Amino acid sequence: MKVVEKKRTRRDEVDEIIRAEDKWEPIGHTPMPELPDLRNWDMRLLKTYKPFYAPMCDLCCFCTYGKCDLTGDKRGACGIDISTQQARVVLLACCMGMSAHGGHARHVLHYLIEKYGRDYKINLGDQVNVEAPHIRTVLGLKPETLGDLEKAMEYVESQLIHLISSLHTGQEGSALDYESKALHASMLDHVAMEVADIAQIAGFGYPASVADTPLVGLGWGAVDRTKPVVLLIGHNPVTAIPIVDYLNANGLQDKVEVAGICCTALEVTRYSDKARVVGPLSRQLFFIRCGIADVIVTDEQCIRTDVPIEAARAGTALVATSDKVCYGLEDVSKQEADEIVSSMLNQGKQVLILEPEKAAEVAVRVALELAPKRNKVLTKPEEIPDLAKDHRLCNMCSQVCPNLLPVGDAIEAAKNGDLQPLVDVFNRCIGCGKCDQECPRHVPIIKMMQAAASWETWKIRAGRGPVMDTEIRKVGAPIVLGTIPGVIAIVGCSNFPEEIDEVAEIAEEFAKRKYIVVLSGCSAMVAGMRKDKEGKTLYEKYPPEFDAGCIINVGSCVSNAHITGAAMKIANIFATLPLRGNYEVIADYVLNRVGACGLAWGAYSQKAASIATGCNRLGIPVVVGPHSSKYRRLYMSRKEEDDWTVMDGREKKLVDTQEPSPEHLITVVESKERAIVTMAKLCIRKNDTPQGRQIKLTHYISLHKQYLGTLPDDLHLFIRRASDIPIFFKKEVMPYLEKVGWQEKPVLSLPTLVGTYPSEVPIDAVVH
């Protein structure tokens, strides 16, 4: 009799990948979810937090049918309408962002696996047992080795091909389904970021299970330009780490200065406290043009595409090291180091080297040879009037400025000997260089700003990586109950609408009020670029623990996974909810019970779009700055018009809470003041105890009065019972409540969306 072999299902494959036989936690309903598996959760979110689209144009130019006019009710030749087209653009951005972090993760993994093997153990220290909350929750896998991290990346990559496929002409026709796919891509982004940073911590020996990481030099003035200077630009440390190793191995660690711009700076300072952080992305063009760097080493992401041109003008050598950023340069990876060094020194050749150790050796040797021959003369204040002598105040520079800064007026004032307006412009400048390019009289505006730039030195704490389990045990209950008013995560790029000081001001406002403040990326840098009257930066003033009134730097862009991971850990460690393949339950818990809010004040990149959208799927609201309206989509509720019904998990009945908390998932605000007030409000959760709600409303009211001058006009929506009213403001609030006809609202101890939409997850799964 012929034996029929049992058909192997996808679930069989998933069980094999995640080692289902390991019983560390029960497996939830969605291990390694496909695109449709969390679609119902997404649709439930989008029912309340409806997409708000702000198209940059009304045309679709995706295919050769176009250009198609999508104004009003018009549809394109393929049948698409303007909402669906905008949602498609959003998905494309999220896929790009996820791919950037995924490419970083894959590159680091490839390098480390080649060096140590797939069986190399992951070790995040004795204070971190829940090592990978995203991988555990999304995949259902408990990673133990680099090989396990590779499995996570293979899953991410397999999903990406389907997401990209849906972007093709004649595919998806629903804006909401494109949004669901964008949420899926962005959830995967947080998996990819987690893979990248865990691999880096394990393979490069970054700090883990430690809060008090070293303070390192920050700012232009922190770079010792009397030494040969190697400048790292980008995000990937695979070449930066070998540079430090080469210096140490050859006794050169005190003879060559290693500095970085953007996240590679944060990565290398996690490895060596001798390295320096020049500053965020917005300082890239200024620093390249000032010529302090003898050699520039680029890797990937957030690097100016004209670096070869700018480096050549500054007399700086260039080594590109990533297959994503080749610049059309000759790949000399197979040449001997001596030959490459000779061609760079004698012919001024810029090169592409894809072998990290060789790139490191070449960069250091060229810097040592080139530095003594270069004259690093900086623009002096007394030279400014002469440089500006041809200025005619046509204001072309001001008109092309993304922030509409008064560049022309500042140059005119500098021409007459007054540099202060130029200093003010520099402090608000995002470093795009458009003003310099546009000037019809070729006034060297960027060069002039060198004299206006601060050469002060600040301090930034080296990135610490994951939040420790011990910290979560301490703060889990106060966060969920509301007695710690919230977790404020300030992340992202440096496309700020105003002065960079605003980030530090926002961070300190919340730290003083005993919120937990977490920073990453360029925002972590600029938060350190401000001193108090005693000359201390935020990192020197506030403790570095994940606790009330503390400020921490988790690290680079990929370290953002530890911020969202901390919210997941609260659900797991404090509430004892299993993470394994249990995304809906964990996201529902975070949305309804973890008072956290993100701020991407200077977001500019596609990575920022995917980071924020990944937060949104997890139930974490995000506030973005005014430039972020160009992302084209927000997730916003309509307060009293929307349905705020949830399930009472204990009573198992639907309850109309009448409370818009959190009010939005992603929203744009126009000013620092509005951002602070909005973030305080977005930390309010339905799960707050009366004491916790009092604390949160105390901050919301006082911040609203401090920055906007009045009581909040929606205050009545967030007061459930009289016991929620802050004692300090009771005399002022009670007449207001009477005036607006306030009525009591239900108070729930276990609010959940599970049970309000079709799902395989039973209500009992959220009960703990």
ZAMARGU-4260 file (C-alpha; in steps of 0.2 Angstrom, whole numbers, plus 5000, padded with zeros to 4 digits):
<rodrens>
0) 5000/5000/5000 | 5007/5017/4995 | 5010/5029/5010 | 5004/5046/5006 | 5016/5059/5013
5) 5008/5072/5024 | 5008/5089/5016 | 5019/5101/5024 | 5010/5117/5029 | 5016/5135/5031
10) 5013/5133/5050 | 5024/5117/5050 | 5038/5128/5043 | 5034/5142/5055 | 5035/5130/5070
15) 5052/5123/5064 | 5059/5141/5062 | 5053/5146/5079 | 5057/5130/5088 | 5039/5127/5093
20) 5044/5113/5104 | 5053/5125/5116 | 5040/5129/5128 | 5047/5145/5135 | 5030/5153/5132
25) 5013/5147/5124 | 5013/5152/5106 | 5000/5166/5101 | 4989/5167/5086 | 5000/5176/5074
30) 5018/5169/5074 | 5027/5176/5059 | 5012/5185/5052 | 5008/5187/5034 | 5001/5203/5027
35) 4983/5198/5031 | 4986/5191/5048 | 4985/5207/5058 | 4974/5216/5045 | 4958/5216/5057
40) 4969/5224/5071 | 4974/5238/5058 | 4956/5241/5052 | 4951/5243/5070 | 4964/5256/5073
45) 4960/5264/5057 | 4942/5265/5062 | 4946/5277/5076 | 4962/5284/5069 | 4957/5288/5052
50) 4970/5292/5039 | 4971/5311/5035 | 4979/5314/5018 | 4989/5330/5013 | 4994/5327/4995
55) 5010/5336/4989 | 5002/5336/4971 | 4985/5330/4964 | 4994/5320/4950 | 4999/5302/4949
60) 5015/5299/4939 | 5018/5280/4943 | 5016/5272/4926 | 5015/5277/4908 | 4997/5279/4908
65) 5000/5295/4917 | 5001/5309/4922 | 4984/5306/4929 | 4973/5320/4937 | 4966/5314/4953
70) 4958/5330/4959 | 4940/5328/4967 | 4932/5312/4963 | 4943/5309/4947 | 4952/5292/4946
75) 4967/5288/4936 | 4968/5277/4920 | 4971/5262/4932 | 4956/5266/4942 | 4965/5273/4957
80) 4959/5288/4967 | 4969/5301/4976 | 4967/5293/4994 | 4973/5276/4988 | 4988/5284/4978
85) 4993/5294/4994 | 4992/5278/5004 | 5003/5269/4991 | 5016/5283/4993 | 5016/5281/5011
90) 5018/5262/5010 | 5033/5265/4998 | 5041/5276/5010 | 5038/5264/5024 | 5046/5250/5014
95) 5061/5261/5010 | 5063/5265/5028 | 5062/5247/5033 | 5074/5242/5019 | 5087/5254/5025
100) 5087/5247/5043 | 5085/5230/5036 | 5100/5232/5024 | 5110/5239/5039 | 5105/5223/5049
105) 5109/5211/5035 | 5126/5219/5032 | 5131/5218/5051 | 5124/5200/5052 | 5134/5195/5037
110) 5150/5203/5043 | 5148/5195/5061 | 5143/5178/5055 | 5158/5177/5043 | 5169/5182/5058
115) 5161/5172/5072 | 5149/5159/5064 | 5130/5157/5065 | 5132/5148/5082 | 5139/5164/5090
120) 5129/5167/5106 | 5119/5183/5110 | 5123/5190/5127 | 5115/5206/5132 | 5121/5205/5150
125) 5114/5199/5166 | 5101/5212/5168 | 5092/5208/5151 | 5083/5191/5150 | 5070/5197/5138
130) 5083/5201/5125 | 5072/5203/5109 | 5054/5208/5113 | 5050/5212/5094 | 5057/5196/5088
135) 5048/5186/5102 | 5032/5195/5099 | 5032/5196/5080 | 5040/5179/5075 | 5038/5169/5091
140) 5056/5165/5091 | 5068/5167/5106 | 5084/5171/5098 | 5100/5164/5105 | 5113/5165/5092
145) 5117/5176/5077 | 5110/5162/5066 | 5093/5165/5075 | 5094/5184/5071 | 5097/5179/5053
150) 5081/5169/5053 | 5072/5185/5059 | 5079/5194/5044 | 5074/5181/5032 | 5056/5183/5038
155) 5057/5202/5036 | 5064/5200/5019 | 5051/5187/5013 | 5037/5200/5019 | 5045/5214/5010
160) 5044/5206/4993 | 5025/5205/4995 | 5024/5223/5001 | 5033/5229/4986 | 5023/5219/4975
165) 5007/5227/4981 | 5014/5244/4975 | 5014/5239/4957 | 5001/5247/4945 | 4985/5237/4945
170) 4987/5229/4962 | 4979/5236/4978 | 4964/5247/4976 | 4960/5252/4994 | 4968/5266/5004
175) 4964/5257/5020 | 4973/5241/5014 | 4988/5251/5009 | 4988/5258/5026 | 4987/5241/5034
180) 5002/5236/5023 | 5011/5251/5029 | 5008/5246/5047 | 5014/5229/5043 | 5030/5235/5034
185) 5034/5247/5049 | 5031/5233/5062 | 5044/5223/5052 | 5055/5239/5053 | 5056/5237/5072
190) 5061/5219/5070 | 5075/5224/5058 | 5081/5237/5070 | 5081/5225/5084 | 5091/5212/5074
195) 5104/5226/5069 | 5107/5232/5087 | 5107/5215/5096 | 5120/5209/5083 | 5130/5225/5086
200) 5130/5223/5104 | 5134/5205/5104 | 5147/5206/5090 | 5156/5222/5094 | 5154/5222/5113
205) 5143/5237/5115 | 5137/5242/5132 | 5122/5231/5139 | 5115/5229/5156 | 5123/5246/5161
210) 5115/5263/5162 | 5129/5274/5167 | 5138/5273/5150 | 5153/5285/5147 | 5151/5304/5143
215) 5159/5308/5126 | 5164/5324/5117 | 5151/5332/5106 | 5152/5346/5094 | 5165/5354/5082
220) 5176/5360/5096 | 5177/5342/5103 | 5187/5337/5087 | 5206/5339/5089 | 5210/5346/5072
225) 5229/5347/5076 | 5228/5328/5074 | 5224/5318/5058 | 5205/5317/5057 | 5195/5303/5050
230) 5177/5308/5048 | 5164/5294/5048 | 5147/5298/5040 | 5132/5287/5040 | 5124/5273/5051
235) 5133/5257/5049 | 5148/5253/5061 | 5155/5239/5051 | 5170/5250/5045 | 5170/5261/5060
240) 5174/5248/5072 | 5189/5241/5062 | 5196/5259/5061 | 5196/5259/5080 | 5204/5242/5081
245) 5217/5247/5068 | 5222/5262/5078 | 5223/5252/5094 | 5233/5238/5086 | 5246/5250/5080
250) 5247/5261/5095 | 5239/5276/5086 | 5223/5278/5097 | 5230/5295/5103 | 5238/5301/5087
255) 5223/5300/5076 | 5206/5308/5079 | 5190/5298/5075 | 5174/5308/5073 | 5157/5305/5066
260) 5142/5313/5060 | 5124/5305/5061 | 5122/5288/5068 | 5139/5281/5064 | 5145/5293/5077
265) 5134/5286/5090 | 5139/5268/5085 | 5158/5271/5086 | 5156/5280/5103 | 5148/5265/5110
270) 5164/5256/5106 | 5177/5269/5110 | 5175/5284/5121 | 5190/5292/5113 | 5179/5295/5097
275) 5170/5311/5095 | 5152/5316/5089 | 5153/5331/5078 | 5134/5332/5077 | 5118/5328/5068
280) 5114/5327/5050 | 5111/5346/5049 | 5129/5349/5052 | 5136/5338/5038 | 5139/5350/5025
285) 5146/5364/5036 | 5159/5351/5043 | 5164/5344/5027 | 5167/5362/5019 | 5177/5368/5034
290) 5190/5355/5029 | 5195/5348/5046 | 5193/5330/5041 | 5208/5323/5032 | 5199/5308/5026
295) 5180/5305/5025 | 5173/5287/5027 | 5155/5285/5021 | 5145/5270/5024 | 5126/5271/5022
300) 5110/5281/5025 | 5108/5300/5028 | 5124/5304/5018 | 5124/5319/5006 | 5125/5312/4988
305) 5137/5326/4984 | 5151/5320/4996 | 5163/5316/4983 | 5162/5334/4976 | 5162/5342/4992
310) 5177/5332/4999 | 5187/5336/4983 | 5184/5354/4985 | 5189/5354/5003 | 5205/5344/4999
315) 5198/5329/5009 | 5201/5311/5004 | 5186/5300/5002 | 5184/5281/5005 | 5166/5274/5002
320) 5163/5257/5010 | 5145/5252/5006 | 5137/5244/4991 | 5122/5256/4994 | 5133/5271/4992
325) 5146/5269/4978 | 5146/5286/4970 | 5152/5279/4954 | 5169/5276/4961 | 5181/5262/4956
330) 5180/5247/4967 | 5198/5244/4973 | 5194/5231/4986 | 5205/5218/4979 | 5220/5229/4977
335) 5234/5229/4990 | 5232/5243/5003 | 5249/5250/4998 | 5243/5253/4980 | 5227/5261/4986
340) 5236/5273/4998 | 5248/5278/4984 | 5234/5281/4972 | 5224/5292/4984 | 5240/5302/4990
345) 5248/5304/4973 | 5233/5305/4961 | 5220/5312/4973 | 5209/5296/4969 | 5193/5293/4978
350) 5189/5275/4981 | 5176/5262/4985 | 5183/5248/4997 | 5170/5235/5002 | 5182/5225/5013
355) 5180/5234/5031 | 5198/5230/5038 | 5206/5236/5022 | 5196/5251/5021 | 5200/5255/5039
360) 5219/5253/5036 | 5218/5264/5021 | 5208/5278/5029 | 5220/5279/5044 | 5236/5278/5033
365) 5230/5291/5021 | 5225/5303/5036 | 5242/5301/5043 | 5251/5305/5027 | 5239/5319/5021
370) 5236/5329/5037 | 5253/5337/5038 | 5251/5343/5020 | 5235/5352/5023 | 5231/5369/5030
375) 5216/5368/5041 | 5212/5387/5041 | 5195/5391/5046 | 5185/5407/5042 | 5187/5420/5055
380) 5174/5433/5060 | 5184/5447/5054 | 5184/5440/5037 | 5165/5440/5035 | 5162/5458/5029
385) 5174/5455/5015 | 5166/5438/5010 | 5149/5447/5010 | 5155/5463/5000 | 5146/5458/4984
390) 5129/5454/4993 | 5114/5464/4986 | 5100/5458/4997 | 5090/5450/4982 | 5083/5437/4995
395) 5084/5423/4983 | 5093/5413/4998 | 5079/5417/5010 | 5066/5411/4997 | 5073/5394/4994
400) 5076/5391/5013 | 5065/5376/5019 | 5063/5385/5035 | 5061/5402/5027 | 5075/5409/5037
405) 5080/5428/5035 | 5097/5423/5027 | 5098/5438/5016 | 5095/5450/5030 | 5108/5440/5041
410) 5121/5441/5027 | 5118/5460/5025 | 5120/5463/5043 | 5136/5453/5043 | 5142/5463/5028
415) 5141/5478/5040 | 5150/5470/5054 | 5135/5463/5064 | 5137/5444/5066 | 5123/5440/5078
420) 5109/5438/5065 | 5120/5426/5056 | 5123/5416/5072 | 5104/5416/5074 | 5101/5409/5057
425) 5115/5396/5059 | 5106/5389/5075 | 5090/5386/5065 | 5099/5380/5049 | 5096/5362/5043
430) 5112/5363/5032 | 5104/5359/5015 | 5115/5372/5006 | 5101/5379/4995 | 5105/5397/5000
435) 5123/5395/4994 | 5118/5387/4978 | 5105/5400/4974 | 5115/5415/4977 | 5117/5424/4960
440) 5132/5434/4966 | 5141/5418/4973 | 5142/5424/4991 | 5150/5409/5001 | 5136/5409/5013
445) 5140/5392/5021 | 5158/5397/5023 | 5153/5412/5031 | 5143/5402/5044 | 5159/5394/5050
450) 5163/5410/5059 | 5145/5410/5066 | 5145/5392/5072 | 5148/5388/5090 | 5164/5379/5093
455) 5159/5375/5110 | 5161/5357/5117 | 5147/5348/5124 | 5144/5330/5132 | 5133/5316/5126
460) 5131/5300/5135 | 5136/5285/5124 | 5121/5274/5118 | 5116/5261/5131 | 5106/5249/5121
465) 5091/5240/5128 | 5081/5245/5144 | 5085/5232/5157 | 5072/5220/5164 | 5076/5226/5182
470) 5071/5244/5177 | 5055/5238/5169 | 5051/5229/5185 | 5053/5245/5195 | 5043/5256/5183
475) 5030/5245/5175 | 5016/5247/5188 | 5019/5266/5190 | 5018/5268/5171 | 5003/5258/5169
480) 4994/5265/5184 | 4999/5283/5179 | 5009/5288/5194 | 5024/5290/5182 | 5015/5302/5170
485) 5022/5294/5154 | 5037/5289/5144 | 5043/5302/5131 | 5053/5296/5117 | 5062/5310/5107
490) 5069/5302/5091 | 5073/5305/5073 | 5082/5317/5062 | 5087/5336/5062 | 5075/5344/5050
495) 5070/5355/5064 | 5058/5370/5062 | 5067/5381/5074 | 5083/5381/5084 | 5090/5365/5089
500) 5089/5370/5107 | 5071/5366/5106 | 5074/5347/5108 | 5084/5350/5124 | 5070/5361/5131
505) 5057/5349/5127 | 5067/5334/5135 | 5071/5345/5151 | 5053/5350/5153 | 5047/5332/5154
510) 5062/5326/5164 | 5058/5340/5177 | 5040/5334/5178 | 5046/5316/5182 | 5042/5308/5165
515) 5054/5296/5158 | 5064/5304/5144 | 5072/5292/5131 | 5082/5299/5116 | 5090/5292/5100
520) 5099/5296/5084 | 5101/5315/5079 | 5089/5320/5093 | 5100/5312/5106 | 5114/5323/5099
525) 5106/5339/5099 | 5098/5336/5116 | 5116/5337/5122 | 5121/5353/5113 | 5114/5365/5126
530) 5121/5369/5143 | 5114/5377/5159 | 5121/5391/5169 | 5133/5379/5177 | 5139/5373/5161
535) 5131/5356/5162 | 5122/5347/5148 | 5106/5337/5150 | 5116/5321/5151 | 5127/5328/5165
540) 5112/5334/5175 | 5100/5320/5174 | 5102/5302/5179 | 5104/5289/5165 | 5091/5276/5171
545) 5075/5271/5164 | 5065/5279/5178 | 5055/5295/5182 | 5065/5311/5180 | 5079/5303/5170
550) 5086/5305/5153 | 5094/5291/5143 | 5101/5289/5126 | 5098/5272/5119 | 5109/5274/5104
555) 5107/5276/5085 | 5092/5274/5074 | 5092/5255/5075 | 5092/5257/5094 | 5074/5264/5093
560) 5068/5246/5094 | 5073/5246/5112 | 5061/5260/5115 | 5046/5251/5108 | 5053/5235/5115
565) 5052/5243/5133 | 5033/5245/5130 | 5032/5227/5126 | 5042/5222/5141 | 5030/5231/5152
570) 5016/5220/5145 | 5027/5205/5148 | 5037/5208/5164 | 5024/5218/5174 | 5008/5211/5167
575) 5014/5194/5163 | 5007/5193/5146 | 5016/5181/5135 | 5025/5189/5120 | 5027/5174/5109
580) 5018/5177/5093 | 5005/5187/5102 | 5006/5204/5093 | 4988/5209/5095 | 4987/5206/5113
585) 5003/5216/5116 | 4998/5230/5105 | 4981/5232/5113 | 4989/5232/5130 | 5001/5246/5125
590) 4988/5256/5117 | 4976/5256/5132 | 4988/5255/5146 | 5006/5261/5143 | 5007/5280/5144
595) 5020/5283/5130 | 5022/5296/5117 | 5035/5298/5103 | 5041/5315/5096 | 5050/5316/5079
600) 5053/5334/5079 | 5065/5335/5064 | 5059/5320/5055 | 5065/5320/5036 | 5068/5302/5030
605) 5058/5287/5025 | 5066/5278/5040 | 5057/5291/5051 | 5041/5287/5042 | 5043/5268/5045
610) 5049/5270/5063 | 5033/5281/5068 | 5021/5270/5058 | 5028/5255/5068 | 5025/5264/5084
615) 5007/5267/5078 | 5003/5249/5075 | 5010/5245/5092 | 4998/5258/5100 | 5011/5272/5103
620) 5006/5289/5097 | 5018/5300/5089 | 5019/5319/5087 | 5029/5326/5072 | 5035/5343/5067
625) 5028/5354/5054 | 5040/5348/5040 | 5032/5330/5043 | 5016/5336/5034 | 5026/5331/5019
630) 5024/5313/5023 | 5006/5316/5017 | 4997/5306/5030 | 4992/5307/5048 | 4981/5295/5059
635) 4969/5306/5068 | 4953/5304/5078 | 4939/5317/5078 | 4937/5317/5097 | 4919/5318/5102
640) 4913/5312/5085 | 4921/5295/5085 | 4917/5279/5094 | 4927/5276/5109 | 4919/5260/5114
645) 4930/5247/5121 | 4928/5230/5130 | 4928/5229/5148 | 4940/5214/5149 | 4934/5209/5167
650) 4916/5211/5164 | 4917/5206/5146 | 4905/5219/5140 | 4906/5234/5128 | 4907/5251/5137
655) 4907/5268/5128 | 4921/5277/5138 | 4917/5294/5129 | 4936/5297/5131 | 4947/5300/5116
660) 4963/5292/5124 | 4975/5292/5116 | 4967/5305/5104 | 4978/5303/5089 | 4991/5290/5083
665) 5001/5302/5073 | 4998/5321/5072 | 5008/5336/5066 | 5010/5352/5077 | 5017/5368/5072
670) 5027/5374/5088 | 5037/5368/5102 | 5024/5374/5114 | 5010/5364/5105 | 5021/5349/5104
675) 5024/5349/5123 | 5006/5351/5127 | 5000/5338/5115 | 5013/5325/5121 | 5007/5327/5139
680) 4989/5324/5133 | 4994/5309/5122 | 5001/5300/5138 | 4983/5299/5145 | 4976/5281/5145
685) 4960/5273/5149 | 4968/5262/5162 | 4974/5277/5173 | 4969/5276/5191 | 4961/5291/5199
690) 4978/5296/5206 | 4987/5293/5190 | 4974/5303/5180 | 4976/5317/5193 | 4995/5317/5190
695) 4993/5317/5171 | 4980/5330/5171 | 4990/5341/5182 | 5004/5341/5169 | 4992/5343/5155
700) 4983/5358/5163 | 4999/5367/5169 | 5008/5365/5153 | 4993/5371/5143 | 4992/5386/5155
705) 5011/5389/5154 | 5013/5388/5135 | 4996/5392/5128 | 4989/5403/5142 | 4972/5395/5146
710) 4964/5379/5152 | 4963/5366/5139 | 4946/5367/5130 | 4944/5348/5129 | 4948/5345/5147
715) 4931/5339/5151 | 4934/5324/5139 | 4948/5317/5151 | 4939/5319/5167 | 4930/5303/5171
720) 4925/5306/5189 | 4928/5321/5201 | 4942/5311/5209 | 4952/5313/5193 | 4952/5332/5195
725) 4969/5338/5201 | 4967/5346/5218 | 4978/5361/5214 | 4967/5366/5200 | 4950/5361/5207
730) 4944/5378/5210 | 4947/5383/5192 | 4941/5367/5184 | 4925/5364/5193 | 4916/5380/5186
735) 4923/5375/5169 | 4915/5358/5170 | 4898/5365/5175 | 4899/5377/5161 | 4902/5364/5148
740) 4889/5352/5156 | 4902/5338/5160 | 4895/5321/5166 | 4904/5307/5174 | 4911/5293/5163
745) 4915/5275/5166 | 4931/5270/5174 | 4938/5253/5168 | 4953/5243/5175 | 4955/5232/5160
750) 4950/5242/5144 | 4954/5232/5128 | 4949/5233/5109 | 4949/5214/5108 | 4931/5209/5107
755) 4926/5225/5097 | 4932/5218/5080 | 4933/5201/5072 | 4948/5192/5079 | 4954/5175/5084
760) 4961/5182/5100 | 4949/5178/5114 | 4945/5191/5127 | 4953/5180/5141 | 4970/5182/5132
765) 4971/5200/5138 | 4966/5196/5156 | 4980/5195/5168
</rodrens>
